[in-house]
Amino acid sequence: MRGCLAVLALLLASFAVHAADEGEKVVLIVWDGLRPDSVNEKDTPNLAKLAARGVFFANHHASILASTEVNGTVLATGCHPARSSVIANVEFRPEIEPTRGFNTEHVEEVRKGDGLTGGKYLKVPTVPEILRKAGRPTAVAGTKPVAFLFDRAERTDEEGAKNPVLFQSRTLPASLAAKLKEKLGAFPPPADSTKAANSEEDLWTTRALLETLWQGDAIPDYSVLWLSEADYAQHGAGPGSAPALAGLKSNDELLGRVLERLEAAKQLGRTNILIVSDHGFSTIVRAVSTPDALVKAGFTASKDFLKPPQKGDILVVGHGGAIFFYVTQHDAETIEKLVDFLQGLDYAGTLFTREAKKGTFALADVHLESEAAPDVAMGMKWSNEKNEAGVPGTLVTEGAKRKPGQGNHASLSPYELRNTLIAAGPSFKQGVRSTLPSGNLDVAPTVLAILGEKGGEAMDGRVLEEALAKGKTPEGEPATTRLETSRETGHGVWKQYLKVTTFAGKTYVDEGGAELTPKP
Ligand SMILES: [Zn+2]
């Protein structure tokens, strides 16, 4: 009898492997702004367990800018920001919004962009779009509106039943929103991020996915769940603060719910779960206003062109840890003066220009050279110092919206460029901590490879073979180099660097910084 049972168990086990081979699923869960050093058994027990049974990518990279819409698009498309065209959360494209920057994930502006480009607001396809066109079921749900960028086409109710999209409280098809409201109540109001985590909104979104977008036991081939934590409370109260820890806890509980739901549907064994963050995080030590400083220095600069701009007028778009400068008519003389001015600021980090002017790198060096790119981009100064909670990594932030002690990102600090990827499931190796470089760029091609769908080969990222159970680790060792450029300015000697690592034919930016040695 015991022998029979053993044979039966063996049969069942082989059946399970066979079934998994035939139809694996992928659930991509974004913990917005999750630093890799936030993952531990105490604060994130479910995630730590998942990492222990799968692969922890200990050398993972966000794309530049280390911000949500940029890396959301990178995760969705597997392509560099300049190639997809989303290079910041807020961009100045006068044909869409004539006087100031617009939020690159806002439905109305995205629709306008699609209208102007024949549907090419994003110039490359996303994973859900590729799968939808192949007739495969998908589901996208985000507490943040970035989820819209994953799959933005209007759709009929019938199409939407197979490929639903939820972004904040809005949906595709539009009729889905009423169904969700009836089942879950209204989308909750946002939390006060200085005091609490945004758990209610994240819970609502997760329940929407698990209880409505996923119907019965039929889990879609590919799902995206984008949570607002850990970003939300880290912005309001800083990394390591009580609200930030509460955000980690609520995310971890939501991960538990996802696992239980998959288990109940008997799909856990064939589902690959990827937990990724769009970027890391730092603590603010100082808030500055660069438009004011520019005006004081004699430039015509503002955050909004209230009247039609003249040649050389500068539009300034702040991204917290970075700033974009758009010079009207690309006036060369103003750009030169602007670079010189910025190189004298005590909070300037790495500078980028369209043609890599002396003492700056090219926008193309970090894949920001889109048609609508600014003339000058600047990362803010950062440090390795610790905050009140003992969490390392600080930055100077642009704008008065956030204060010292609160958190921000988008600079070239390693604490923001280094982010989290954890993957577990039938396609992945077990109990591996990979120190080989990987990036958000690599997630989409890896997902398509797991799902057996074409399209990944046209992407800029690579399939993370070293982590796949049947993968072959790329040959060769990672090579880290330091690119430098310097220039003598009116203020002293400006020197800036980019630290980059190359592996498997891809280049990952580890960090960037700058130093001004004042004239004696
Ligand atoms: Zn953020």
Residues whose N, C-alpha, C, O or C-beta is under 5 A from the ligand:
A	BS01	ZN	D231
